[in-house]
Amino acid sequence: MVRAVAGTFVLTSITLAYFVNINWLLLAAFVGLNLLQSSFTKFCPLEIILGKLGVKN
């Protein structure tokens, strides 16, 4: 589920950067950096949020 949400954010960010404003690429950069740090630290804020919303692994 985390990968699906991250992918959706990245694709949405790229679309918004193309049609609205190039600064939307900062969202894609943020998502990418968060995925990178979570691969090293095993800490993912999105997992915590999804867990509190009742989404199972």
Phi, psi and omega per residue, in radians:
M1 nan -0.657 -3.139
V2 -1.073 -0.758 -3.134
R3 -1.143 -0.631 3.133
A4 -1.154 -0.761 3.124
V5 -1.163 -0.764 3.138
A6 -1.086 -0.763 3.115
G7 -1.093 -0.697 3.107
T8 -1.120 -0.734 3.103
F9 -1.097 -0.749 -3.121
V10 -1.132 -0.823 3.140
L11 -1.125 -0.684 3.089
T12 -1.120 -0.720 3.129
S13 -1.085 -0.765 3.138
I14 -1.136 -0.726 3.114
T15 -1.100 -0.788 3.118
L16 -1.144 -0.630 3.106
A17 -1.126 -0.646 -3.129
Y18 -1.258 -0.786 -3.019
F19 -1.638 -0.434 -3.019
V20 -1.985 -1.157 -3.051
N21 -2.749 2.389 -3.092
I22 -1.062 -0.406 -3.117
N23 -1.145 -0.262 3.076
W24 -1.122 -0.286 3.081
L25 -1.149 -0.317 3.070
L26 -1.115 -0.574 3.072
L27 -1.125 -0.765 3.101
A28 -1.089 -0.692 3.108
A29 -1.124 -0.723 3.114
F30 -1.087 -0.785 3.133
V31 -1.098 -0.762 3.125
G32 -1.094 -0.762 3.110
L33 -1.130 -0.672 3.122
N34 -1.153 -0.702 3.088
L35 -1.116 -0.697 3.128
L36 -1.138 -0.815 -3.133
Q37 -1.159 -0.620 -3.140
S38 -1.223 -0.417 3.080
S39 -1.219 -0.461 3.123
F40 -1.617 -0.697 -3.004
T41 -1.704 -0.243 -3.072
K42 1.099 0.331 3.073
F43 -1.895 2.083 -3.126
C44 -2.306 1.935 3.138
P45 -1.015 -0.607 3.140
L46 -1.129 -0.637 3.072
E47 -1.068 -0.709 3.125
I48 -1.135 -0.787 3.139
I49 -1.098 -0.808 -3.140
L50 -1.125 -0.646 3.095
G51 -1.081 -0.724 3.127
K52 -1.208 -0.447 3.090
L53 -1.456 -0.080 3.061
G54 1.620 0.205 3.106
V55 -1.393 2.213 -3.118
K56 -1.479 2.696 3.100
N57 -1.208 nan nan
